[in-house]
């Protein structure tokens, strides 16, 4: 269950990032993290903190709940 949630979340982040026309590297730079960590998030291999979720939503210029649209 947890793995599925992380994978779905990562896919949502990737989709929203592409809509924002940002590369992984550009988004990672905005977040102050390494590109490989961004890749791990998008592949569902990391469980980002609440603070990181907030930063991701701000960097993508979306509301925080939009990162969880996969759960609808």
Legacy VTK file of the C-alpha trace (Angstrom):
# vtk DataFile Version 3.0
C-alpha trace
ASCII
DATASET POLYDATA
POINTS 72 float
0.000 0.000 0.000
2.676 2.531 1.001
4.726 1.785 -2.112
1.690 2.356 -4.317
0.991 5.708 -2.638
4.588 6.844 -3.147
4.568 5.750 -6.799
1.258 7.506 -7.451
2.515 10.628 -5.716
5.730 10.571 -7.759
3.802 10.198 -11.004
1.657 13.181 -10.038
4.719 15.295 -9.284
6.239 14.318 -12.647
3.016 15.164 -14.493
2.681 18.549 -12.740
6.376 19.298 -13.351
5.969 18.662 -17.065
2.861 20.855 -17.172
4.959 23.594 -15.540
7.573 22.975 -18.268
10.352 22.332 -15.766
13.105 19.759 -16.023
13.916 17.602 -13.017
17.102 19.577 -12.627
15.295 22.946 -12.701
12.724 21.813 -10.137
15.416 20.313 -7.908
17.319 23.602 -8.032
14.193 25.528 -6.984
13.765 23.106 -4.078
17.402 23.198 -3.021
17.865 19.451 -3.497
19.969 17.271 -5.799
18.440 16.139 -9.087
18.875 12.495 -8.127
16.738 13.030 -5.006
14.064 14.588 -7.245
14.282 11.503 -9.426
13.822 9.250 -6.391
10.689 11.188 -5.404
9.218 10.901 -8.899
9.913 7.162 -8.982
8.281 6.623 -5.595
11.541 5.638 -3.918
11.526 8.403 -1.310
8.942 9.602 1.179
9.292 13.402 1.182
8.633 15.402 4.344
5.696 17.731 4.814
8.034 20.681 4.348
9.241 19.226 1.039
5.634 18.706 -0.103
4.951 22.354 0.633
8.079 23.419 -1.278
7.121 21.252 -4.259
3.634 22.758 -4.437
5.052 26.295 -4.258
7.719 25.590 -6.891
5.084 24.147 -9.239
2.695 27.022 -8.419
-0.110 24.683 -7.443
-2.130 24.113 -4.283
-0.830 21.404 -1.964
-3.913 19.131 -2.400
-3.239 18.977 -6.146
-0.230 16.784 -5.392
-2.663 14.139 -4.150
-5.109 14.117 -7.061
-4.216 10.483 -7.747
-6.367 9.493 -4.763
-9.639 10.555 -6.417
LINES 1 73
72 0 1 2 3 4 5 6 7 8 9 10 11 12 13 14 15 16 17 18 19 20 21 22 23 24 25 26 27 28 29 30 31 32 33 34 35 36 37 38 39 40 41 42 43 44 45 46 47 48 49 50 51 52 53 54 55 56 57 58 59 60 61 62 63 64 65 66 67 68 69 70 71
